[in-house]
Structure formats: structure tokens, C-alpha cells
Amino acid sequence: MRRSIALLGLPLLLLAGCAAPGSGPAGPASTAPAGSGWPAFDRRAAQVADTWRPGEAWRSGYVPLEDGTVLAGEPGFTGDTKYAYSQGWFREQIDLPAAVPAEGTVRFPDGTLRVPLVSAAAAYAQLDRGDPPPCAGRPMKPPTGEPGKPGVGGPTIEPGPDGPVGTPAAEPCVPLTVTAVKLGSATVRTSRGPAEVPAWLFTVEELRVPVARVAVAPSAVGDVPQGIAPTWPVPGGVVTVQSLDAVDGARLDYTVGTGACDGEPTPLVLERDDLVVIGAGVTSTPGPCTDQLVLKPVSVTLKAPVGKRAVLDVGSGTALVVGRR
């Protein structure tokens, strides 16, 4: 396995004044209102939408809008295996083919596209993002038994003072085991809507379904446009998107960054026929507070399914990719 180091950003705790109160009501919302009720958001979202110019590749090429690693169904995660998957911890128990297959076909709702592919070995190199930390005092391997159900007899724990009795919960430290691979396809959200894309399907011992890694060669992958942000600062009371976490029909799950003194975010949306602009509104309590970014999840249900519409951040104007921060 390749070894990599993940750096986790920690908030800087400095005493500072809180952000100015927002221009609308506070509190969570589950659906997008006809007019957001936050004029500052509406003005900025309209400018972001008006300047969106994605280019020809967006309409006729292959521009994926989610990570290239996807699950081919319900995996039956345990806490440990879900964490290992999210971190990209894998170990191969097979010889991975290095031969490059012939061209494949991406199937969009509006047509097809022939694309070059990569080998299974190259796809695995993108799938595997490093090794887990040492397992001192923690499970040495995932629990045995049917995936998604408690194991028989519990996990094996390394001996020593950090034994099983009274041991506090700790981060998992075990990779997922790849036992087979074959070329198939996976459904991926793209700029042209959901597409069936050639993918290497890796059988994982601890999961019920294969883990798919898109097999399209990098030379055939179009870049996501950056968009054009307004030249004026994001107005007070409006917060921007840190990540788009899931797209399911008309539902969007995303994370916004608020201040330490801000109340619960209200998801805000501007919908047009070809795009969606998202953000959130907050109100702040007066007085001193720490200067830090607080990540908060929000969800919103649109008037219609996302389909091939771009989802743009109200702050940067950039098209958001599921799973990318």
C-alpha cells in the first residue's frame, strides 16, 4: 500500500468580535422557499448565476461531479469499515493487472462518448490513499461474521495495558481487503447528468458490494469550471459551502462554515433551469467570541431533481463536486 499523511486543519482560537447579524431569520429549513427571504443572498446568488459560463466540455465531454470511487450498492458498513472506506485504507491480496484495456463507452442520458481507460493497477493506485495508523490497544482486524452485523466473539485486541476491559473507543486502524477485481461500470454524476461509466470493480472481503473506481484515463476527464465570484465580499449573515456531501434526486446535503457566535444555518437556494446556487444564512449573538470556522451540515429539497444542473457555491461561484472539499 502507498503511505500518505493527512493533515487535519484545526481552528485558530483567537478572541474577536462576532460577525454582523444576518439579514433574515435564523433556524434550519428543509425546503427551498420561493424567495429566500435573505436579500443579501439573493443578490449575490443572482450574480453568480449570471456569470456562469461552463464551456463546451461541460456540454459534450466527460466532466465528473463526484469522486471517482463509488460503492456498487449497500455495503453493510460497520463503524470500522465505514471509517476505513472514508480514509481510503485498502490492502490488496491479489496481483493487479497492469494491462490497459481497450477504449470504453460512457453512456449519458443525451448520448455516448468513447474514452481511453486505465489499468486495474492504475485504478487501485487512485483508490488506495495510504495506510492506517498503528493498532496499539485497538482492533487488529475487523470483526468476523457477516458484513454489517456484529462479529462473533468481538475484535482481537493487542495485549498489554490497553486491553479489552475498560478500553475507551478509538479510531479504527484496519484497512479493507481487496480479493478480486474485474472491469464493469458504475453510475457517476456528471455535467451531463447521471452516466454509466467504465469502472474497475474491486471485491472487498469486509463489504457486501464491490468498491468501484472509475477507469476513465485522466486525459479524457474534463476539468470542473472554477466559475467567477463577485468582486465584492460575501455579505454578513451569508455563509458559504465547504463541501457538497450528497445529491439524491432533488435533495442536497452540504456543509457550510459558520462563525463560533452564529446560530443554526438556514439553507438558501437559487434555482434556475440550468443551475442551482446554494449557501446558508445565519444570525449572530452579540459580544466577543472565538475566531474559528465551525462546520455545520444542512439539507435542502429543491423544486425539481438536480439532473444535469450545475450546483454552485454562492461564495466562489465554483461548481461543487460531491465529496470534494
QUIJODA-V973025 format. One record per helix or strand of 3 or more residues. SS is the DSSP state (a for helix, b for strand). FROM is the first residue (numbers start at 1). TO is the last residue. If there is no record, write none. Layout:
SS:FROM:TO
SS:FROM:TO
//
This chain:
b:15:17
a:39:50
a:56:60
b:69:71
a:79:87
b:89:92
b:104:108
b:111:115
a:120:127
b:176:190
b:193:204
b:211:214
a:218:220
b:241:248
b:251:258
b:266:271
b:275:281
b:288:290
b:294:301
b:310:313
//
